[in-house]
Amino acid sequence: MSNKDSSLSKEQQKLLKQFKKQISNPHSSKITNQPETKKSQAESEELEDTHLFQQAVAGVKRINNSNVADVKIPRARKVDAQTLAKRAAAEGGRDTEHAELSDTQAALNPVASQATLSYRIATLQHKVFEDLKAGKMRWFEAVDLHGCTIEQARDAVLQIIQMAKDENQNVIKIVHGKGPEAVLKTYVNGWLRQHRDVLAFVSAPENQGGTGAVLVLLKRAEKNPKFEQKK
């Protein structure tokens, strides 16, 4: 500091230093204040946007959606096998073609508990069978045969096939289980191979029951000779 500067008071020296600093860096004060300026500008724009939005939606009323139709696809049902068997007995064999299914023929071809069941008629398209095997075809109804006698199981299988035909549906699911002896599984495998409305069946994918269930593809009613006769 020069002698001339030393003759000044401390306050004057302080002011002189600030003045010299401002002269050497004239933009410093602007740079210091710039973030604050940008922040104020952003806040101002946000308030303006909020105000414009409030003006735009003024008078708008919430839509009443209480009468909107539910378009969700209902989940397929799983019916009780004993109920189906009782229904068959009460209705006196409701056109279910009992005579066409042989228990003896079914029992002569036993299957293993963990075996994968697979059957299709020769004329069925490969792509259709692969879709059935992959579980891509939505089944209409399912029946669980656990706890059934052979007679109850047969009645239940015939009933669920008839129900699908009546509704013109062509895919059902039959849960036969996979006990140590695989008795019901053996009979289901034999019955389905004998039924004239069965185009194909295959053990279900793991997430749909695996080797404890089969997905069954049926003829649609309009292709069924009996459907034609009823017209």
GROMACS elastic network, one bead per residue, 0.5 to 0.9 nm:
[ bonds ]
;  ai    aj funct       b0    kb
    1     4     6  0.81507   500
    1     5     6  0.61784   500
    1     6     6  0.69794   500
    2     5     6  0.51760   500
    2     6     6  0.64899   500
    3     6     6  0.50463   500
    3     7     6  0.66361   500
    4     7     6  0.56196   500
    4     8     6  0.74236   500
    5     8     6  0.55486   500
    5     9     6  0.87292   500
    5    12     6  0.89799   500
    5    13     6  0.69473   500
    5    16     6  0.87856   500
    6     9     6  0.76983   500
    6    10     6  0.87752   500
    6    13     6  0.79497   500
    8    11     6  0.80543   500
    8    12     6  0.58972   500
    8    13     6  0.60733   500
    9    12     6  0.51690   500
    9    13     6  0.61223   500
    9    14     6  0.86410   500
   10    14     6  0.61638   500
   10    15     6  0.86851   500
   11    14     6  0.51050   500
   11    15     6  0.63167   500
   11    16     6  0.85802   500
   12    15     6  0.51143   500
   12    16     6  0.60664   500
   12    17     6  0.86602   500
   13    17     6  0.62193   500
   13    18     6  0.87453   500
   14    17     6  0.51933   500
   14    18     6  0.64084   500
   14    19     6  0.86661   500
   15    18     6  0.51697   500
   15    19     6  0.61454   500
   15    20     6  0.86514   500
   16    20     6  0.61361   500
   16    21     6  0.85644   500
   17    20     6  0.50943   500
   17    21     6  0.61103   500
   17    22     6  0.85819   500
   18    21     6  0.50371   500
   18    22     6  0.61334   500
   18    23     6  0.86028   500
   19    22     6  0.51450   500
   19    23     6  0.62203   500
   19    24     6  0.87212   500
   20    23     6  0.50904   500
   20    24     6  0.62174   500
   20    25     6  0.86677   500
   21    24     6  0.51648   500
   21    25     6  0.61348   500
   21    26     6  0.80000   500
   22    25     6  0.51436   500
   22    26     6  0.50597   500
   22    27     6  0.79378   500
   22    28     6  0.72751   500
   22    29     6  0.80249   500
   23    26     6  0.54221   500
   25    28     6  0.56771   500
   25    29     6  0.85774   500
   26    29     6  0.72390   500
   26    30     6  0.82728   500
   27    30     6  0.52464   500
   27    31     6  0.61681   500
   27    32     6  0.86535   500
   28    31     6  0.50953   500
   28    32     6  0.61343   500
   28    33     6  0.86759   500
   29    32     6  0.50946   500
   29    33     6  0.62913   500
   29    34     6  0.86027   500
   30    33     6  0.52283   500
   30    34     6  0.59894   500
   31    34     6  0.50963   500
   31    35     6  0.78123   500
   32    35     6  0.71676   500
   32    36     6  0.81261   500
   33    36     6  0.54196   500
   33    37     6  0.62094   500
   33    38     6  0.88529   500
   34    38     6  0.61926   500
   34    39     6  0.85992   500
   35    38     6  0.51000   500
   35    39     6  0.61137   500
   35    40     6  0.85991   500
   36    39     6  0.51033   500
   36    40     6  0.62089   500
   36    41     6  0.86205   500
   37    40     6  0.52025   500
   37    41     6  0.62246   500
   37    42     6  0.87172   500
   38    41     6  0.50323   500
   38    42     6  0.61500   500
   38    43     6  0.86301   500
   39    42     6  0.51294   500
   39    43     6  0.62027   500
   39    44     6  0.85494   500
   40    43     6  0.51813   500
   40    44     6  0.61454   500
   40    45     6  0.87024   500
   41    44     6  0.50364   500
   41    45     6  0.62220   500
   41    46     6  0.86495   500
   42    45     6  0.51116   500
   42    46     6  0.61428   500
   42    47     6  0.86304   500
   43    46     6  0.50865   500
   43    47     6  0.62067   500
   43    48     6  0.85596   500
   44    47     6  0.52295   500
   44    48     6  0.62046   500
   44    49     6  0.87325   500
   45    49     6  0.61428   500
   45    50     6  0.86126   500
   46    49     6  0.50816   500
   46    50     6  0.61812   500
   46    51     6  0.85668   500
   47    50     6  0.51331   500
   47    51     6  0.61705   500
   47    52     6  0.86660   500
   48    51     6  0.50930   500
   48    52     6  0.62069   500
   48    53     6  0.86830   500
   49    52     6  0.50829   500
   49    53     6  0.61492   500
   49    54     6  0.86115   500
   50    53     6  0.51492   500
   50    54     6  0.62009   500
   50    55     6  0.86366   500
   51    54     6  0.51823   500
   51    55     6  0.62732   500
   51    56     6  0.87056   500
   52    55     6  0.50935   500
   52    56     6  0.61995   500
   52    57     6  0.88710   500
   53    57     6  0.63099   500
   53    58     6  0.85024   500
   54    57     6  0.54144   500
   54    58     6  0.60138   500
   55    58     6  0.52481   500
   55    59     6  0.89072   500
   56    59     6  0.86132   500
   56    60     6  0.87027   500
   57    60     6  0.54251   500
   57    61     6  0.88316   500
   58    61     6  0.88368   500
   64    67     6  0.75587   500
   64    68     6  0.86337   500
   65    68     6  0.53303   500
   66    69     6  0.86995   500
   70    73     6  0.87085   500
   71    74     6  0.88580   500
   72    75     6  0.89218   500
   73    76     6  0.89554   500
   74    77     6  0.88241   500
   76   138     6  0.84274   500
   76   139     6  0.69715   500
   76   140     6  0.58344   500
   76   141     6  0.57607   500
   76   142     6  0.75358   500
   77   140     6  0.76299   500
   77   141     6  0.54947   500
   77   142     6  0.62484   500
   77   143     6  0.84883   500
   78   141     6  0.60536   500
   78   143     6  0.52907   500
   78   144     6  0.70627   500
   78   173     6  0.86013   500
   79    82     6  0.89240   500
   79    83     6  0.76779   500
   79    84     6  0.77166   500
   79   141     6  0.74129   500
   79   142     6  0.61074   500
   79   144     6  0.69592   500
   79   160     6  0.87612   500
   80    83     6  0.52942   500
   80    84     6  0.65266   500
   80    85     6  0.88539   500
   80   142     6  0.87981   500
   80   143     6  0.60658   500
   80   144     6  0.62486   500
   80   145     6  0.78078   500
   80   156     6  0.84925   500
   81    84     6  0.50776   500
   81    85     6  0.61794   500
   81    86     6  0.86421   500
   81   143     6  0.58891   500
   81   144     6  0.58513   500
   81   145     6  0.55331   500
   81   146     6  0.80403   500
   81   147     6  0.87555   500
   81   148     6  0.71613   500
   81   152     6  0.71416   500
   81   153     6  0.68015   500
   81   155     6  0.83141   500
   81   156     6  0.52923   500
   81   157     6  0.82186   500
   82    86     6  0.61259   500
   82    87     6  0.84768   500
   82   145     6  0.80937   500
   82   147     6  0.86327   500
   82   148     6  0.69158   500
   82   152     6  0.64871   500
   82   153     6  0.80838   500
   82   155     6  0.89450   500
   82   156     6  0.73078   500
   83    86     6  0.51493   500
   83    87     6  0.61011   500
   83    88     6  0.86218   500
   83   156     6  0.80966   500
   84    88     6  0.61690   500
   84    89     6  0.87053   500
   84   143     6  0.87766   500
   84   152     6  0.80995   500
   84   153     6  0.89819   500
   84   155     6  0.69432   500
   84   156     6  0.50500   500
   84   157     6  0.84946   500
   84   158     6  0.89849   500
   84   159     6  0.62625   500
   84   160     6  0.76775   500
   85    88     6  0.50759   500
   85    89     6  0.63425   500
   85    90     6  0.86814   500
   85   151     6  0.81616   500
   85   152     6  0.51622   500
   85   153     6  0.73820   500
   85   154     6  0.81237   500
   85   155     6  0.50773   500
   85   156     6  0.52077   500
   85   157     6  0.88730   500
   85   159     6  0.76585   500
   86    89     6  0.51000   500
   86    90     6  0.61086   500
   86    91     6  0.85419   500
   86   152     6  0.81656   500
   86   155     6  0.85314   500
   86   156     6  0.88511   500
   87    90     6  0.50978   500
   87    91     6  0.60343   500
   87    92     6  0.84448   500
   87    93     6  0.88777   500
   87    94     6  0.89367   500
   87   155     6  0.88703   500
   87   156     6  0.89262   500
   87   159     6  0.83231   500
   88    91     6  0.52409   500
   88    92     6  0.60528   500
   88    93     6  0.54474   500
   88    94     6  0.64507   500
   88    96     6  0.86520   500
   88   155     6  0.63635   500
   88   156     6  0.78382   500
   88   158     6  0.87569   500
   88   159     6  0.68713   500
   89    92     6  0.51842   500
   89    93     6  0.64711   500
   89    94     6  0.87349   500
   89   155     6  0.83579   500
   90    93     6  0.80435   500
   91    94     6  0.57151   500
   92    95     6  0.87350   500
   93    96     6  0.60394   500
   93    97     6  0.79111   500
   93    98     6  0.75660   500
   93   155     6  0.85632   500
   94    97     6  0.83840   500
   94   159     6  0.80780   500
   94   162     6  0.84083   500
   95    98     6  0.82544   500
   95   162     6  0.79097   500
   96    99     6  0.87061   500
   96   155     6  0.83474   500
   96   158     6  0.56529   500
   96   159     6  0.67245   500
   96   161     6  0.82542   500
   96   162     6  0.64844   500
   97   100     6  0.56158   500
   97   101     6  0.75291   500
   97   158     6  0.77391   500
   97   195     6  0.85939   500
   98   101     6  0.57761   500
   98   102     6  0.84463   500
   98   154     6  0.84582   500
   98   155     6  0.81430   500
   98   158     6  0.76875   500
   99   102     6  0.73589   500
  100   191     6  0.88777   500
  100   194     6  0.70560   500
  100   195     6  0.69435   500
  100   196     6  0.85001   500
  101   105     6  0.83224   500
  101   106     6  0.84055   500
  101   154     6  0.86149   500
  101   190     6  0.83674   500
  101   191     6  0.57594   500
  101   192     6  0.84667   500
  101   194     6  0.60600   500
  101   195     6  0.68230   500
  102   105     6  0.53270   500
  102   106     6  0.63971   500
  102   107     6  0.87574   500
  102   190     6  0.81013   500
  102   191     6  0.70704   500
  102   194     6  0.78557   500
  103   106     6  0.50840   500
  103   107     6  0.61075   500
  103   108     6  0.86845   500
  103   150     6  0.86517   500
  103   154     6  0.88329   500
  103   187     6  0.69383   500
  103   190     6  0.77639   500
  103   191     6  0.74372   500
  104   107     6  0.51338   500
  104   108     6  0.62700   500
  105   108     6  0.53337   500
  105   109     6  0.72097   500
  105   187     6  0.88386   500
  105   190     6  0.68064   500
  105   191     6  0.84314   500
  105   194     6  0.89910   500
  106   109     6  0.58641   500
  106   110     6  0.75589   500
  106   186     6  0.66694   500
  106   187     6  0.51754   500
  106   188     6  0.77487   500
  106   189     6  0.70877   500
  106   191     6  0.61822   500
  106   193     6  0.86942   500
  106   194     6  0.86864   500
  107   110     6  0.59509   500
  107   183     6  0.83283   500
  107   186     6  0.65600   500
  107   187     6  0.61511   500
  107   190     6  0.72625   500
  108   186     6  0.89114   500
  108   190     6  0.86495   500
  109   186     6  0.70597   500
  109   187     6  0.86344   500
  109   189     6  0.86277   500
  109   190     6  0.72629   500
  110   182     6  0.79957   500
  110   183     6  0.77978   500
  110   185     6  0.84445   500
  110   186     6  0.51453   500
  110   187     6  0.79799   500
  110   189     6  0.86834   500
  110   190     6  0.86571   500
  111   114     6  0.84476   500
  111   115     6  0.65231   500
  111   116     6  0.88752   500
  111   117     6  0.84116   500
  111   181     6  0.87380   500
  111   182     6  0.68489   500
  111   183     6  0.83150   500
  111   185     6  0.71765   500
  111   186     6  0.53545   500
  111   189     6  0.81220   500
  112   115     6  0.50576   500
  112   116     6  0.85572   500
  112   178     6  0.82890   500
  112   180     6  0.82620   500
  112   181     6  0.74674   500
  112   182     6  0.62794   500
  112   185     6  0.84455   500
  112   186     6  0.80280   500
  113   116     6  0.88276   500
  113   177     6  0.83902   500
  113   179     6  0.60718   500
  113   180     6  0.59783   500
  113   181     6  0.65893   500
  113   183     6  0.86588   500
  113   185     6  0.76542   500
  113   186     6  0.88748   500
  113   211     6  0.79048   500
  113   212     6  0.82218   500
  114   178     6  0.66351   500
  114   179     6  0.89248   500
  114   182     6  0.85655   500
  114   211     6  0.59990   500
  114   212     6  0.78950   500
  115   178     6  0.89108   500
  115   203     6  0.86674   500
  115   211     6  0.65801   500
  116   202     6  0.73788   500
  116   203     6  0.55661   500
  116   204     6  0.87363   500
  116   210     6  0.83365   500
  116   211     6  0.56615   500
  116   212     6  0.89677   500
  117   189     6  0.72232   500
  117   201     6  0.74550   500
  117   202     6  0.52063   500
  117   203     6  0.50819   500
  117   204     6  0.88706   500
  117   211     6  0.73968   500
  117   214     6  0.74519   500
  118   133     6  0.87056   500
  118   189     6  0.88122   500
  118   200     6  0.76605   500
  118   201     6  0.58587   500
  118   203     6  0.65663   500
  118   214     6  0.87931   500
  119   189     6  0.88843   500
  119   192     6  0.89952   500
  119   193     6  0.74884   500
  119   199     6  0.82013   500
  119   200     6  0.52420   500
  119   201     6  0.53358   500
  119   202     6  0.63013   500
  120   123     6  0.83176   500
  120   124     6  0.67250   500
  120   129     6  0.74939   500
  120   193     6  0.86924   500
  120   198     6  0.82847   500
  120   199     6  0.57329   500
  120   201     6  0.65106   500
  120   202     6  0.84609   500
  120   217     6  0.88917   500
  121   124     6  0.57061   500
  121   198     6  0.84245   500
  121   199     6  0.56471   500
  121   200     6  0.63499   500
  122   125     6  0.83710   500
  123   126     6  0.89305   500
  123   199     6  0.89345   500
  124   127     6  0.86471   500
  124   128     6  0.71993   500
  124   129     6  0.71699   500
  124   199     6  0.71287   500
  124   200     6  0.79815   500
  125   128     6  0.54196   500
  125   129     6  0.65601   500
  125   130     6  0.88625   500
  126   129     6  0.51721   500
  126   130     6  0.61765   500
  126   131     6  0.86750   500
  127   130     6  0.50968   500
  127   131     6  0.62060   500
  127   132     6  0.86879   500
  128   131     6  0.51581   500
  128   132     6  0.63268   500
  128   133     6  0.86962   500
  128   137     6  0.88486   500
  129   132     6  0.50650   500
  129   133     6  0.61548   500
  129   134     6  0.86324   500
  129   200     6  0.72597   500
  129   201     6  0.84235   500
  129   202     6  0.86487   500
  129   217     6  0.86358   500
  130   134     6  0.61128   500
  130   135     6  0.86347   500
  130   136     6  0.86743   500
  131   134     6  0.51219   500
  131   135     6  0.62779   500
  131   136     6  0.51698   500
  131   137     6  0.62858   500
  132   135     6  0.52036   500
  132   136     6  0.59788   500
  132   137     6  0.55850   500
  132   138     6  0.87928   500
  132   171     6  0.86641   500
  132   200     6  0.85371   500
  132   201     6  0.78656   500
  132   202     6  0.74440   500
  132   204     6  0.85233   500
  132   215     6  0.70348   500
  132   216     6  0.80366   500
  132   217     6  0.75319   500
  133   136     6  0.76689   500
  133   137     6  0.86892   500
  133   201     6  0.81784   500
  133   202     6  0.60161   500
  133   203     6  0.72922   500
  133   204     6  0.67564   500
  133   205     6  0.70980   500
  133   215     6  0.77558   500
  134   137     6  0.80716   500
  134   204     6  0.78344   500
  134   205     6  0.63914   500
  135   138     6  0.73406   500
  135   139     6  0.88129   500
  135   204     6  0.68103   500
  135   205     6  0.62280   500
  135   208     6  0.78947   500
  135   215     6  0.78597   500
  137   171     6  0.72077   500
  137   215     6  0.89901   500
  138   171     6  0.68655   500
  138   172     6  0.83452   500
  139   142     6  0.74854   500
  139   169     6  0.83202   500
  139   170     6  0.77189   500
  139   173     6  0.63519   500
  139   215     6  0.76171   500
  139   216     6  0.83913   500
  139   217     6  0.88758   500
  140   164     6  0.70578   500
  140   169     6  0.63834   500
  140   170     6  0.74604   500
  140   171     6  0.58181   500
  140   172     6  0.54356   500
  140   173     6  0.78768   500
  141   160     6  0.73606   500
  141   163     6  0.85123   500
  141   164     6  0.74477   500
  141   171     6  0.76985   500
  141   172     6  0.51591   500
  141   173     6  0.63082   500
  141   174     6  0.86192   500
  142   160     6  0.76967   500
  142   172     6  0.57855   500
  142   174     6  0.56022   500
  142   175     6  0.73516   500
  143   156     6  0.74605   500
  143   157     6  0.77901   500
  143   160     6  0.72871   500
  143   172     6  0.84090   500
  143   173     6  0.65584   500
  143   174     6  0.51547   500
  143   175     6  0.60580   500
  143   176     6  0.85998   500
  144   147     6  0.87901   500
  144   148     6  0.89161   500
  144   156     6  0.89056   500
  144   173     6  0.86795   500
  144   174     6  0.62285   500
  144   176     6  0.64799   500
  144   177     6  0.82895   500
  144   213     6  0.87421   500
  145   148     6  0.55437   500
  145   149     6  0.86266   500
  145   152     6  0.82866   500
  145   153     6  0.59128   500
  145   156     6  0.77580   500
  145   157     6  0.86897   500
  145   174     6  0.74862   500
  145   175     6  0.59388   500
  145   176     6  0.52604   500
  145   177     6  0.75016   500
  145   184     6  0.77440   500
  146   149     6  0.89137   500
  146   153     6  0.87148   500
  146   175     6  0.76178   500
  146   176     6  0.64608   500
  146   177     6  0.66087   500
  146   184     6  0.84956   500
  147   153     6  0.89800   500
  148   151     6  0.77930   500
  148   152     6  0.55334   500
  148   153     6  0.55953   500
  148   184     6  0.85016   500
  149   152     6  0.51311   500
  149   153     6  0.60498   500
  149   154     6  0.85849   500
  149   184     6  0.85589   500
  150   153     6  0.51156   500
  150   154     6  0.61738   500
  150   155     6  0.86476   500
  150   183     6  0.86004   500
  150   184     6  0.70776   500
  150   187     6  0.78809   500
  151   154     6  0.52642   500
  151   155     6  0.62652   500
  151   156     6  0.86116   500
  152   155     6  0.51621   500
  152   156     6  0.60672   500
  152   157     6  0.86349   500
  153   156     6  0.50433   500
  153   157     6  0.61491   500
  153   158     6  0.86216   500
  153   176     6  0.87506   500
  153   184     6  0.75608   500
  153   187     6  0.87239   500
  153   188     6  0.82345   500
  154   157     6  0.51693   500
  154   158     6  0.62106   500
  154   159     6  0.84885   500
  154   187     6  0.82254   500
  154   188     6  0.78319   500
  154   191     6  0.78478   500
  155   158     6  0.52090   500
  155   159     6  0.59867   500
  155   160     6  0.86370   500
  156   159     6  0.50053   500
  156   160     6  0.61281   500
  156   161     6  0.85577   500
  157   160     6  0.53861   500
  157   161     6  0.62918   500
  157   162     6  0.86549   500
  157   174     6  0.75410   500
  157   188     6  0.79022   500
  157   191     6  0.85073   500
  157   192     6  0.86357   500
  158   161     6  0.52238   500
  158   162     6  0.61773   500
  158   163     6  0.86599   500
  158   195     6  0.89870   500
  159   162     6  0.50318   500
  159   163     6  0.61021   500
  159   164     6  0.86704   500
  160   164     6  0.62497   500
  160   165     6  0.86287   500
  160   172     6  0.77016   500
  160   174     6  0.87852   500
  161   164     6  0.52227   500
  161   165     6  0.63086   500
  161   166     6  0.87218   500
  161   170     6  0.88063   500
  161   172     6  0.75418   500
  161   197     6  0.82717   500
  161   198     6  0.88363   500
  161   218     6  0.79464   500
  162   165     6  0.50128   500
  162   166     6  0.61255   500
  162   167     6  0.86593   500
  163   166     6  0.51058   500
  163   167     6  0.63480   500
  163   168     6  0.85388   500
  163   169     6  0.84281   500
  164   167     6  0.51593   500
  164   168     6  0.59309   500
  164   170     6  0.64241   500
  164   171     6  0.76361   500
  164   172     6  0.73647   500
  164   218     6  0.83535   500
  164   220     6  0.86397   500
  164   221     6  0.87046   500
  165   169     6  0.59675   500
  165   170     6  0.72563   500
  165   197     6  0.89184   500
  165   218     6  0.81656   500
  165   219     6  0.80462   500
  165   220     6  0.66802   500
  165   221     6  0.54731   500
  165   224     6  0.87342   500
  165   227     6  0.86785   500
  166   169     6  0.77153   500
  166   221     6  0.73475   500
  167   170     6  0.88789   500
  167   221     6  0.81674   500
  168   219     6  0.88008   500
  168   220     6  0.56434   500
  168   221     6  0.51633   500
  168   222     6  0.77186   500
  169   172     6  0.81660   500
  169   218     6  0.78195   500
  169   219     6  0.84523   500
  169   220     6  0.62987   500
  169   221     6  0.77194   500
  170   216     6  0.79613   500
  170   217     6  0.56013   500
  170   219     6  0.60424   500
  170   220     6  0.55177   500
  170   221     6  0.83373   500
  171   215     6  0.69326   500
  171   216     6  0.55063   500
  171   218     6  0.60586   500
  171   219     6  0.89721   500
  172   214     6  0.84361   500
  172   215     6  0.59218   500
  172   216     6  0.52710   500
  172   217     6  0.68608   500
  172   218     6  0.80083   500
  173   204     6  0.83261   500
  173   213     6  0.70023   500
  173   214     6  0.57626   500
  173   216     6  0.60585   500
  174   188     6  0.84390   500
  174   212     6  0.88209   500
  174   213     6  0.55608   500
  174   214     6  0.53806   500
  174   215     6  0.65991   500
  174   216     6  0.76308   500
  175   185     6  0.87168   500
  175   209     6  0.74037   500
  175   212     6  0.60885   500
  175   214     6  0.65165   500
  175   215     6  0.88817   500
  176   179     6  0.89693   500
  176   182     6  0.84773   500
  176   183     6  0.88699   500
  176   184     6  0.57657   500
  176   185     6  0.53408   500
  176   188     6  0.72711   500
  176   211     6  0.89245   500
  176   212     6  0.57848   500
  176   213     6  0.55316   500
  176   214     6  0.77864   500
  177   182     6  0.74501   500
  177   184     6  0.73620   500
  177   185     6  0.66643   500
  177   209     6  0.85323   500
  177   211     6  0.76918   500
  177   213     6  0.63555   500
  178   181     6  0.77985   500
  178   182     6  0.52728   500
  178   183     6  0.83227   500
  178   184     6  0.81329   500
  178   185     6  0.66825   500
  178   211     6  0.70097   500
  178   212     6  0.50595   500
  178   213     6  0.83702   500
  179   183     6  0.75002   500
  179   184     6  0.84905   500
  179   185     6  0.84566   500
  179   212     6  0.86843   500
  180   183     6  0.83688   500
  181   184     6  0.85956   500
  181   185     6  0.88404   500
  181   186     6  0.88917   500
  182   185     6  0.51193   500
  182   186     6  0.60611   500
  182   187     6  0.87519   500
  183   186     6  0.51968   500
  183   187     6  0.64298   500
  183   188     6  0.87352   500
  184   187     6  0.50991   500
  184   188     6  0.60199   500
  184   189     6  0.84501   500
  185   188     6  0.51917   500
  185   189     6  0.61127   500
  185   190     6  0.86747   500
  185   212     6  0.77712   500
  185   213     6  0.83013   500
  186   189     6  0.52208   500
  186   190     6  0.63556   500
  186   191     6  0.87247   500
  187   190     6  0.50789   500
  187   191     6  0.59812   500
  187   192     6  0.85019   500
  188   191     6  0.51235   500
  188   192     6  0.60185   500
  188   193     6  0.85140   500
  188   214     6  0.89282   500
  189   192     6  0.55985   500
  189   193     6  0.64552   500
  189   201     6  0.87412   500
  189   214     6  0.89215   500
  190   193     6  0.53302   500
  190   194     6  0.65595   500
  191   194     6  0.52443   500
  191   195     6  0.63471   500
  192   195     6  0.52141   500
  192   196     6  0.84050   500
  192   197     6  0.87701   500
  192   198     6  0.63992   500
  192   200     6  0.84769   500
  192   201     6  0.77880   500
  192   216     6  0.83681   500
  193   196     6  0.80599   500
  193   198     6  0.71922   500
  193   199     6  0.88523   500
  193   200     6  0.83559   500
  193   201     6  0.86702   500
  194   197     6  0.89315   500
  194   198     6  0.80820   500
  195   198     6  0.56671   500
  195   199     6  0.89190   500
  196   199     6  0.78894   500
  196   218     6  0.89390   500
  196   219     6  0.86795   500
  197   217     6  0.85735   500
  197   218     6  0.54427   500
  197   219     6  0.53071   500
  197   220     6  0.83474   500
  197   224     6  0.75298   500
  198   201     6  0.75564   500
  198   216     6  0.70353   500
  198   217     6  0.60455   500
  198   219     6  0.64479   500
  199   216     6  0.77773   500
  199   217     6  0.55069   500
  199   218     6  0.53289   500
  199   219     6  0.63669   500
  200   215     6  0.84111   500
  200   216     6  0.59534   500
  200   217     6  0.51134   500
  200   218     6  0.71495   500
  201   204     6  0.89357   500
  201   214     6  0.62870   500
  201   215     6  0.54705   500
  201   217     6  0.59642   500
  201   218     6  0.87911   500
  202   211     6  0.88688   500
  202   213     6  0.84197   500
  202   214     6  0.53137   500
  202   215     6  0.55911   500
  202   216     6  0.68115   500
  202   217     6  0.89231   500
  203   206     6  0.88933   500
  203   209     6  0.81305   500
  203   210     6  0.60519   500
  203   211     6  0.51932   500
  203   212     6  0.73309   500
  203   213     6  0.57376   500
  203   215     6  0.63066   500
  203   216     6  0.89341   500
  204   207     6  0.79112   500
  204   208     6  0.57071   500
  204   209     6  0.57656   500
  204   211     6  0.63435   500
  204   212     6  0.76807   500
  204   213     6  0.56317   500
  204   214     6  0.50786   500
  204   215     6  0.56908   500
  205   208     6  0.53545   500
  205   209     6  0.64753   500
  205   211     6  0.78789   500
  205   213     6  0.87888   500
  205   214     6  0.88965   500
  206   209     6  0.54338   500
  206   211     6  0.75881   500
  207   210     6  0.67364   500
  208   213     6  0.76739   500
  209   212     6  0.54521   500
  209   213     6  0.53036   500
  209   214     6  0.80044   500
  210   213     6  0.60251   500
  210   214     6  0.79265   500
  211   214     6  0.73145   500
  218   221     6  0.88811   500
  219   222     6  0.82489   500
  219   223     6  0.63438   500
  219   224     6  0.65910   500
  220   223     6  0.55609   500
  220   224     6  0.65841   500
  221   225     6  0.82221   500
  221   226     6  0.80973   500
  221   227     6  0.56692   500
  221   228     6  0.83075   500
  222   225     6  0.79148   500
  222   226     6  0.89105   500
  222   227     6  0.60434   500
  222   228     6  0.68111   500
  223   226     6  0.87860   500
  223   227     6  0.74375   500
  223   228     6  0.78286   500
  224   227     6  0.52821   500
  224   228     6  0.66800   500
  225   228     6  0.51739   500
  225   229     6  0.64359   500
  225   230     6  0.89857   500
  226   229     6  0.50215   500
  226   230     6  0.64462   500
  227   230     6  0.53403   500
  227   231     6  0.69406   500
  228   231     6  0.55957   500
